[in-house]
Amino acid sequence: MTKTGMKLVVTGAGGRMGQTLIRIIAAMEGVTLHAAIARAGSSLIGRDAGEFAGVGHLGVPVTSDPLAAFVHADGVVDFTTPATSVEYAALAAQARIVHVIGTTGCSSADEEKIRAAARHARIVKSGNMSLGVNLLAELVRQAARSLDAADWDIEVLEMHHKHKVDAPSGTALLLGQAAADGRGVDLQETSVRVRDGHTGPRNAGDIGFATLRGGSVIGEHSVLLAGEGEIVTLSHSAGDRTIFARGAVKAALWAFGQKPGFYSMSDVLGLSKS
Protein backbone atom coordinates (compact mmCIF):
# COMPACT_ATOMS: atom_id res chain seq x y z
CA MET A 1 0.00 0.00 0.00
CA THR A 2 1.40 3.41 -1.03
CA LYS A 3 2.05 5.81 1.86
CA THR A 4 0.35 9.20 1.50
CA GLY A 5 0.74 12.59 3.12
CA MET A 6 2.83 15.73 2.70
CA LYS A 7 5.44 14.94 0.03
CA LEU A 8 8.90 15.74 1.39
CA VAL A 9 12.33 15.91 -0.21
CA VAL A 10 15.34 15.00 1.95
CA THR A 11 18.61 16.68 1.01
CA GLY A 12 22.03 15.39 2.00
CA ALA A 13 20.47 11.94 1.89
CA GLY A 14 23.74 10.11 2.42
CA GLY A 15 24.67 11.94 5.61
CA ARG A 16 23.78 10.99 9.17
CA MET A 17 20.93 13.48 9.37
CA GLY A 18 19.72 12.64 5.88
CA GLN A 19 19.43 8.95 6.69
CA THR A 20 17.78 9.74 10.03
CA LEU A 21 15.22 11.92 8.24
CA ILE A 22 14.44 9.15 5.75
CA ARG A 23 13.79 6.72 8.62
CA ILE A 24 11.60 9.23 10.49
CA ILE A 25 9.56 10.11 7.39
CA ALA A 26 9.06 6.42 6.63
CA ALA A 27 7.68 5.88 10.13
CA MET A 28 5.60 9.06 10.63
CA GLU A 29 1.97 9.52 9.69
CA GLY A 30 1.06 12.47 7.49
CA VAL A 31 4.29 12.58 5.48
CA THR A 32 5.83 10.58 2.65
CA LEU A 33 9.28 10.58 1.06
CA HIS A 34 8.96 12.19 -2.37
CA ALA A 35 12.64 12.42 -3.29
CA ALA A 36 16.12 12.12 -1.81
CA ILE A 37 19.10 14.18 -2.96
CA ALA A 38 22.81 13.41 -2.70
CA ARG A 39 25.77 15.31 -4.11
CA ALA A 40 26.75 14.72 -7.74
CA GLY A 41 29.10 11.76 -8.08
CA SER A 42 27.88 10.06 -4.91
CA SER A 43 27.81 6.26 -5.00
CA LEU A 44 24.23 6.48 -3.70
CA ILE A 45 22.84 7.98 -6.92
CA GLY A 46 20.20 5.63 -8.30
CA ARG A 47 20.00 3.52 -5.14
CA ASP A 48 16.72 3.22 -3.25
CA ALA A 49 16.71 5.73 -0.38
CA GLY A 50 14.90 3.41 2.00
CA GLU A 51 17.24 0.49 1.43
CA PHE A 52 20.47 2.32 2.32
CA ALA A 53 18.73 4.10 5.24
CA GLY A 54 17.74 0.72 6.65
CA VAL A 55 13.94 0.85 6.31
CA GLY A 56 13.47 -1.34 3.25
CA HIS A 57 12.45 -0.53 -0.31
CA LEU A 58 10.58 2.79 -0.66
CA GLY A 59 10.65 3.13 -4.44
CA VAL A 60 12.52 6.45 -4.20
CA PRO A 61 15.85 6.41 -6.08
CA VAL A 62 18.44 8.94 -4.92
CA THR A 63 19.08 11.80 -7.35
CA SER A 64 21.59 14.62 -7.64
CA ASP A 65 19.13 16.90 -9.45
CA PRO A 66 17.34 19.20 -6.97
CA LEU A 67 15.25 20.88 -9.66
CA ALA A 68 13.70 17.56 -10.69
CA ALA A 69 13.32 16.50 -7.06
CA PHE A 70 11.37 19.63 -6.14
CA VAL A 71 8.81 19.09 -8.92
CA HIS A 72 5.47 18.10 -7.39
CA ALA A 73 6.97 18.13 -3.88
CA ASP A 74 5.28 19.88 -0.95
CA GLY A 75 8.40 20.60 1.05
CA VAL A 76 12.15 20.16 1.50
CA VAL A 77 14.00 19.26 4.69
CA ASP A 78 17.56 20.51 4.49
CA PHE A 79 20.56 19.85 6.76
CA THR A 80 23.43 20.53 4.33
CA THR A 81 25.84 23.46 3.88
CA PRO A 82 25.20 27.22 3.77
CA ALA A 83 25.84 27.51 0.02
CA THR A 84 23.60 24.53 -0.73
CA SER A 85 20.81 25.80 1.52
CA VAL A 86 20.88 29.19 -0.22
CA GLU A 87 20.57 27.40 -3.58
CA TYR A 88 17.68 25.26 -2.32
CA ALA A 89 15.91 28.28 -0.83
CA ALA A 90 15.84 29.91 -4.27
CA LEU A 91 14.46 26.70 -5.80
CA ALA A 92 11.85 26.39 -3.03
CA ALA A 93 10.77 29.96 -3.76
CA GLN A 94 10.35 29.15 -7.43
CA ALA A 95 8.31 26.06 -6.57
CA ARG A 96 6.32 27.93 -3.84
CA ILE A 97 6.88 25.11 -1.34
CA VAL A 98 8.00 24.63 2.26
CA HIS A 99 11.73 24.72 3.04
CA VAL A 100 12.87 23.61 6.50
CA ILE A 101 16.52 24.57 7.10
CA GLY A 102 18.56 23.03 9.89
CA THR A 103 21.87 24.04 8.30
CA THR A 104 24.20 26.02 10.58
CA GLY A 105 27.16 28.30 9.89
CA CYS A 106 25.29 30.65 7.52
CA SER A 107 26.80 34.10 6.99
CA SER A 108 24.85 37.35 7.12
CA ALA A 109 24.80 37.37 3.31
CA ASP A 110 23.42 33.81 3.29
CA GLU A 111 20.71 34.81 5.77
CA GLU A 112 19.69 37.75 3.59
CA LYS A 113 19.31 35.51 0.53
CA ILE A 114 17.28 32.96 2.48
CA ARG A 115 15.00 35.67 3.87
CA ALA A 116 14.53 37.03 0.35
CA ALA A 117 13.43 33.57 -0.80
CA ALA A 118 10.84 33.57 2.00
CA ARG A 119 8.80 36.11 0.04
CA HIS A 120 7.56 33.14 -1.99
CA ALA A 121 8.52 30.05 0.03
CA ARG A 122 7.45 29.05 3.53
CA ILE A 123 10.82 28.83 5.23
CA VAL A 124 11.42 27.56 8.76
CA LYS A 125 15.05 28.03 9.83
CA SER A 126 16.56 27.23 13.20
CA GLY A 127 19.94 26.44 14.69
CA ASN A 128 18.21 23.54 16.41
CA MET A 129 14.95 21.75 15.60
CA SER A 130 14.33 20.03 18.94
CA LEU A 131 11.46 20.97 21.23
CA GLY A 132 13.71 20.86 24.30
CA VAL A 133 16.30 23.28 22.94
CA ASN A 134 13.69 25.78 21.83
CA LEU A 135 12.03 25.60 25.24
CA LEU A 136 15.49 26.14 26.75
CA ALA A 137 15.94 29.24 24.58
CA GLU A 138 12.69 30.67 25.93
CA LEU A 139 13.84 30.02 29.50
CA VAL A 140 17.17 31.72 28.74
CA ARG A 141 15.32 34.70 27.29
CA GLN A 142 13.19 35.04 30.42
CA ALA A 143 16.15 34.61 32.77
CA ALA A 144 18.22 37.20 30.91
CA ARG A 145 15.31 39.62 31.06
CA SER A 146 14.84 39.08 34.80
CA LEU A 147 18.47 39.20 35.97
CA ASP A 148 20.28 42.54 35.81
CA ALA A 149 23.23 42.52 33.39
CA ALA A 150 25.26 44.59 35.85
CA ASP A 151 25.10 41.77 38.41
CA TRP A 152 24.77 38.61 36.32
CA ASP A 153 27.21 37.33 33.68
CA ILE A 154 26.07 35.02 30.89
CA GLU A 155 28.25 32.28 29.37
CA VAL A 156 27.17 29.76 26.71
CA LEU A 157 29.04 26.44 26.75
CA GLU A 158 28.71 23.85 23.97
CA MET A 159 30.31 20.56 23.00
CA HIS A 160 29.92 18.54 19.79
CA HIS A 161 31.58 15.64 17.98
CA LYS A 162 35.01 16.10 16.44
CA HIS A 163 33.66 16.24 12.87
CA LYS A 164 31.57 19.40 13.33
CA VAL A 165 32.92 22.18 11.11
CA ASP A 166 31.35 25.39 12.48
CA ALA A 167 31.79 27.08 15.86
CA PRO A 168 30.07 28.23 17.94
CA SER A 169 27.30 25.81 17.07
CA GLY A 170 24.05 27.05 15.63
CA THR A 171 22.36 26.04 18.87
CA ALA A 172 24.85 28.01 20.95
CA LEU A 173 24.19 31.07 18.80
CA LEU A 174 20.43 30.51 19.13
CA LEU A 175 20.81 30.47 22.92
CA GLY A 176 23.09 33.51 22.85
CA GLN A 177 20.55 35.35 20.73
CA ALA A 178 17.83 34.43 23.22
CA ALA A 179 19.95 35.94 26.01
CA ALA A 180 20.56 39.08 23.95
CA ASP A 181 16.84 39.38 23.17
CA GLY A 182 16.04 39.08 26.87
CA ARG A 183 18.44 41.91 27.64
CA GLY A 184 17.40 43.99 24.66
CA VAL A 185 20.94 44.17 23.24
CA ASP A 186 22.67 43.35 19.95
CA LEU A 187 24.40 39.94 20.15
CA GLN A 188 27.04 40.98 17.62
CA GLU A 189 28.07 43.88 19.85
CA THR A 190 28.07 41.96 23.13
CA SER A 191 29.29 38.46 22.26
CA VAL A 192 32.79 37.28 23.16
CA ARG A 193 33.86 34.28 21.10
CA VAL A 194 37.56 33.95 21.97
CA ARG A 195 39.57 34.52 25.13
CA ASP A 196 43.33 34.13 24.97
CA GLY A 197 46.26 35.73 26.74
CA HIS A 198 45.94 38.75 29.02
CA THR A 199 42.29 39.64 28.42
CA GLY A 200 41.68 41.95 31.37
CA PRO A 201 38.53 41.75 33.49
CA ARG A 202 35.22 40.67 32.03
CA ASN A 203 33.04 43.49 30.72
CA ALA A 204 29.61 43.77 32.30
CA GLY A 205 26.95 42.73 29.81
CA ASP A 206 29.18 40.47 27.70
CA ILE A 207 27.67 37.20 26.47
CA GLY A 208 30.52 34.70 26.32
CA PHE A 209 30.84 31.53 24.27
CA ALA A 210 33.02 28.49 24.94
CA THR A 211 33.39 25.70 22.37
CA LEU A 212 34.48 22.10 22.96
CA ARG A 213 34.96 19.43 20.29
CA GLY A 214 35.66 15.73 20.68
CA GLY A 215 34.52 12.16 20.29
CA SER A 216 30.99 11.41 19.10
CA VAL A 217 29.06 13.91 21.23
CA ILE A 218 25.79 14.78 19.45
CA GLY A 219 25.20 18.01 21.32
CA GLU A 220 25.64 19.38 24.85
CA HIS A 221 24.62 22.97 25.64
CA SER A 222 24.58 24.94 28.87
CA VAL A 223 23.86 28.57 29.62
CA LEU A 224 25.43 29.77 32.88
CA LEU A 225 24.13 32.89 34.59
CA ALA A 226 26.74 33.76 37.19
CA GLY A 227 26.03 36.24 39.98
CA GLU A 228 27.84 37.05 43.18
CA GLY A 229 27.83 33.84 45.22
CA GLU A 230 25.46 31.88 42.97
CA ILE A 231 25.20 30.34 39.49
CA VAL A 232 22.05 29.39 37.60
CA THR A 233 22.64 26.73 34.94
CA LEU A 234 20.16 25.94 32.16
CA SER A 235 21.16 23.00 29.99
CA HIS A 236 20.14 20.50 27.32
CA SER A 237 21.69 17.19 26.29
CA ALA A 238 20.97 15.54 22.94
CA GLY A 239 21.35 11.77 23.02
CA ASP A 240 19.80 10.91 19.67
CA ARG A 241 19.67 12.69 16.29
CA THR A 242 16.06 11.65 15.83
CA ILE A 243 14.98 14.59 18.04
CA PHE A 244 16.19 16.98 15.33
CA ALA A 245 14.63 14.95 12.52
CA ARG A 246 11.25 14.73 14.24
CA GLY A 247 11.28 18.44 14.96
CA ALA A 248 12.15 19.26 11.36
CA VAL A 249 9.34 17.11 9.99
CA LYS A 250 6.87 18.64 12.44
CA ALA A 251 8.08 22.08 11.30
CA ALA A 252 7.38 21.10 7.69
CA LEU A 253 3.86 19.95 8.54
CA TRP A 254 3.22 23.19 10.44
CA ALA A 255 4.58 25.39 7.64
CA PHE A 256 2.47 23.58 5.02
CA GLY A 257 -0.56 25.49 6.31
CA GLN A 258 1.14 28.89 6.56
CA LYS A 259 1.55 31.83 4.20
CA PRO A 260 4.94 32.47 2.55
CA GLY A 261 7.35 33.91 5.09
CA PHE A 262 10.37 33.34 7.30
CA TYR A 263 9.63 31.40 10.48
CA SER A 264 11.52 29.94 13.43
CA MET A 265 10.89 26.94 15.67
CA SER A 266 9.49 29.35 18.23
CA ASP A 267 6.72 30.05 15.72
CA VAL A 268 6.21 26.34 15.10
CA LEU A 269 5.96 25.57 18.81
CA GLY A 270 3.97 28.65 19.75
CA LEU A 271 6.62 29.86 22.19
CA SER A 272 6.23 33.56 22.99
CA LYS A 273 9.10 35.97 22.39
CA SER A 274 7.42 38.75 24.32
C-alpha positions as CSV (number, residue, x, y, z in Angstrom):
1,M,0.0,0.0,0.0
2,T,1.4,3.4,-1.0
3,K,2.1,5.8,1.9
4,T,0.3,9.2,1.5
5,G,0.7,12.6,3.1
6,M,2.8,15.7,2.7
7,K,5.4,14.9,0.0
8,L,8.9,15.7,1.4
9,V,12.3,15.9,-0.2
10,V,15.3,15.0,1.9
11,T,18.6,16.7,1.0
12,G,22.0,15.4,2.0
13,A,20.5,11.9,1.9
14,G,23.7,10.1,2.4
15,G,24.7,11.9,5.6
16,R,23.8,11.0,9.2
17,M,20.9,13.5,9.4
18,G,19.7,12.6,5.9
19,Q,19.4,8.9,6.7
20,T,17.8,9.7,10.0
21,L,15.2,11.9,8.2
22,I,14.4,9.1,5.7
23,R,13.8,6.7,8.6
24,I,11.6,9.2,10.5
25,I,9.6,10.1,7.4
26,A,9.1,6.4,6.6
27,A,7.7,5.9,10.1
28,M,5.6,9.1,10.6
29,E,2.0,9.5,9.7
30,G,1.1,12.5,7.5
31,V,4.3,12.6,5.5
32,T,5.8,10.6,2.7
33,L,9.3,10.6,1.1
34,H,9.0,12.2,-2.4
35,A,12.6,12.4,-3.3
36,A,16.1,12.1,-1.8
37,I,19.1,14.2,-3.0
38,A,22.8,13.4,-2.7
39,R,25.8,15.3,-4.1
40,A,26.7,14.7,-7.7
41,G,29.1,11.8,-8.1
42,S,27.9,10.1,-4.9
43,S,27.8,6.3,-5.0
44,L,24.2,6.5,-3.7
45,I,22.8,8.0,-6.9
46,G,20.2,5.6,-8.3
47,R,20.0,3.5,-5.1
48,D,16.7,3.2,-3.2
49,A,16.7,5.7,-0.4
50,G,14.9,3.4,2.0
51,E,17.2,0.5,1.4
52,F,20.5,2.3,2.3
53,A,18.7,4.1,5.2
54,G,17.7,0.7,6.6
55,V,13.9,0.9,6.3
56,G,13.5,-1.3,3.3
57,H,12.4,-0.5,-0.3
58,L,10.6,2.8,-0.7
59,G,10.7,3.1,-4.4
60,V,12.5,6.5,-4.2
61,P,15.8,6.4,-6.1
62,V,18.4,8.9,-4.9
63,T,19.1,11.8,-7.4
64,S,21.6,14.6,-7.6
65,D,19.1,16.9,-9.5
66,P,17.3,19.2,-7.0
67,L,15.2,20.9,-9.7
68,A,13.7,17.6,-10.7
69,A,13.3,16.5,-7.1
70,F,11.4,19.6,-6.1
71,V,8.8,19.1,-8.9
72,H,5.5,18.1,-7.4
73,A,7.0,18.1,-3.9
74,D,5.3,19.9,-0.9
75,G,8.4,20.6,1.0
76,V,12.1,20.2,1.5
77,V,14.0,19.3,4.7
78,D,17.6,20.5,4.5
79,F,20.6,19.8,6.8
80,T,23.4,20.5,4.3
81,T,25.8,23.5,3.9
82,P,25.2,27.2,3.8
83,A,25.8,27.5,0.0
84,T,23.6,24.5,-0.7
85,S,20.8,25.8,1.5
86,V,20.9,29.2,-0.2
87,E,20.6,27.4,-3.6
88,Y,17.7,25.3,-2.3
89,A,15.9,28.3,-0.8
90,A,15.8,29.9,-4.3
91,L,14.5,26.7,-5.8
92,A,11.9,26.4,-3.0
93,A,10.8,30.0,-3.8
94,Q,10.4,29.1,-7.4
95,A,8.3,26.1,-6.6
96,R,6.3,27.9,-3.8
97,I,6.9,25.1,-1.3
98,V,8.0,24.6,2.3
99,H,11.7,24.7,3.0
100,V,12.9,23.6,6.5
101,I,16.5,24.6,7.1
102,G,18.6,23.0,9.9
103,T,21.9,24.0,8.3
104,T,24.2,26.0,10.6
105,G,27.2,28.3,9.9
106,C,25.3,30.6,7.5
107,S,26.8,34.1,7.0
108,S,24.8,37.4,7.1
109,A,24.8,37.4,3.3
110,D,23.4,33.8,3.3
111,E,20.7,34.8,5.8
112,E,19.7,37.7,3.6
113,K,19.3,35.5,0.5
114,I,17.3,33.0,2.5
115,R,15.0,35.7,3.9
116,A,14.5,37.0,0.3
117,A,13.4,33.6,-0.8
118,A,10.8,33.6,2.0
119,R,8.8,36.1,0.0
120,H,7.6,33.1,-2.0
121,A,8.5,30.1,0.0
122,R,7.5,29.0,3.5
123,I,10.8,28.8,5.2
124,V,11.4,27.6,8.8
125,K,15.0,28.0,9.8
126,S,16.6,27.2,13.2
127,G,19.9,26.4,14.7
128,N,18.2,23.5,16.4
129,M,15.0,21.8,15.6
130,S,14.3,20.0,18.9
131,L,11.5,21.0,21.2
132,G,13.7,20.9,24.3
133,V,16.3,23.3,22.9
134,N,13.7,25.8,21.8
135,L,12.0,25.6,25.2
136,L,15.5,26.1,26.8
137,A,15.9,29.2,24.6
138,E,12.7,30.7,25.9
139,L,13.8,30.0,29.5
140,V,17.2,31.7,28.7
141,R,15.3,34.7,27.3
142,Q,13.2,35.0,30.4
143,A,16.1,34.6,32.8
144,A,18.2,37.2,30.9
145,R,15.3,39.6,31.1
146,S,14.8,39.1,34.8
147,L,18.5,39.2,36.0
148,D,20.3,42.5,35.8
149,A,23.2,42.5,33.4
150,A,25.3,44.6,35.8
151,D,25.1,41.8,38.4
152,W,24.8,38.6,36.3
153,D,27.2,37.3,33.7
154,I,26.1,35.0,30.9
155,E,28.2,32.3,29.4
156,V,27.2,29.8,26.7
157,L,29.0,26.4,26.8
158,E,28.7,23.9,24.0
159,M,30.3,20.6,23.0
160,H,29.9,18.5,19.8
161,H,31.6,15.6,18.0
162,K,35.0,16.1,16.4
163,H,33.7,16.2,12.9
164,K,31.6,19.4,13.3
165,V,32.9,22.2,11.1
166,D,31.3,25.4,12.5
167,A,31.8,27.1,15.9
168,P,30.1,28.2,17.9
169,S,27.3,25.8,17.1
170,G,24.0,27.1,15.6
171,T,22.4,26.0,18.9
172,A,24.8,28.0,21.0
173,L,24.2,31.1,18.8
174,L,20.4,30.5,19.1
175,L,20.8,30.5,22.9
176,G,23.1,33.5,22.9
177,Q,20.5,35.3,20.7
178,A,17.8,34.4,23.2
179,A,20.0,35.9,26.0
180,A,20.6,39.1,23.9
181,D,16.8,39.4,23.2
182,G,16.0,39.1,26.9
183,R,18.4,41.9,27.6
184,G,17.4,44.0,24.7
185,V,20.9,44.2,23.2
186,D,22.7,43.3,20.0
187,L,24.4,39.9,20.2
188,Q,27.0,41.0,17.6
189,E,28.1,43.9,19.8
190,T,28.1,42.0,23.1
191,S,29.3,38.5,22.3
192,V,32.8,37.3,23.2
193,R,33.9,34.3,21.1
194,V,37.6,33.9,22.0
195,R,39.6,34.5,25.1
196,D,43.3,34.1,25.0
197,G,46.3,35.7,26.7
198,H,45.9,38.8,29.0
199,T,42.3,39.6,28.4
200,G,41.7,41.9,31.4
201,P,38.5,41.7,33.5
202,R,35.2,40.7,32.0
203,N,33.0,43.5,30.7
204,A,29.6,43.8,32.3
205,G,26.9,42.7,29.8
206,D,29.2,40.5,27.7
207,I,27.7,37.2,26.5
208,G,30.5,34.7,26.3
209,F,30.8,31.5,24.3
210,A,33.0,28.5,24.9
211,T,33.4,25.7,22.4
212,L,34.5,22.1,23.0
213,R,35.0,19.4,20.3
214,G,35.7,15.7,20.7
215,G,34.5,12.2,20.3
216,S,31.0,11.4,19.1
217,V,29.1,13.9,21.2
218,I,25.8,14.8,19.4
219,G,25.2,18.0,21.3
220,E,25.6,19.4,24.9
221,H,24.6,23.0,25.6
222,S,24.6,24.9,28.9
223,V,23.9,28.6,29.6
224,L,25.4,29.8,32.9
225,L,24.1,32.9,34.6
226,A,26.7,33.8,37.2
227,G,26.0,36.2,40.0
228,E,27.8,37.1,43.2
229,G,27.8,33.8,45.2
230,E,25.5,31.9,43.0
231,I,25.2,30.3,39.5
232,V,22.0,29.4,37.6
233,T,22.6,26.7,34.9
234,L,20.2,25.9,32.2
235,S,21.2,23.0,30.0
236,H,20.1,20.5,27.3
237,S,21.7,17.2,26.3
238,A,21.0,15.5,22.9
239,G,21.4,11.8,23.0
240,D,19.8,10.9,19.7
241,R,19.7,12.7,16.3
242,T,16.1,11.6,15.8
243,I,15.0,14.6,18.0
244,F,16.2,17.0,15.3
245,A,14.6,15.0,12.5
246,R,11.2,14.7,14.2
247,G,11.3,18.4,15.0
248,A,12.2,19.3,11.4
249,V,9.3,17.1,10.0
250,K,6.9,18.6,12.4
251,A,8.1,22.1,11.3
252,A,7.4,21.1,7.7
253,L,3.9,19.9,8.5
254,W,3.2,23.2,10.4
255,A,4.6,25.4,7.6
256,F,2.5,23.6,5.0
257,G,-0.6,25.5,6.3
258,Q,1.1,28.9,6.6
259,K,1.5,31.8,4.2
260,P,4.9,32.5,2.5
261,G,7.3,33.9,5.1
262,F,10.4,33.3,7.3
263,Y,9.6,31.4,10.5
264,S,11.5,29.9,13.4
265,M,10.9,26.9,15.7
266,S,9.5,29.3,18.2
267,D,6.7,30.0,15.7
268,V,6.2,26.3,15.1
269,L,6.0,25.6,18.8
270,G,4.0,28.7,19.8
271,L,6.6,29.9,22.2
272,S,6.2,33.6,23.0
273,K,9.1,36.0,22.4
274,S,7.4,38.8,24.3
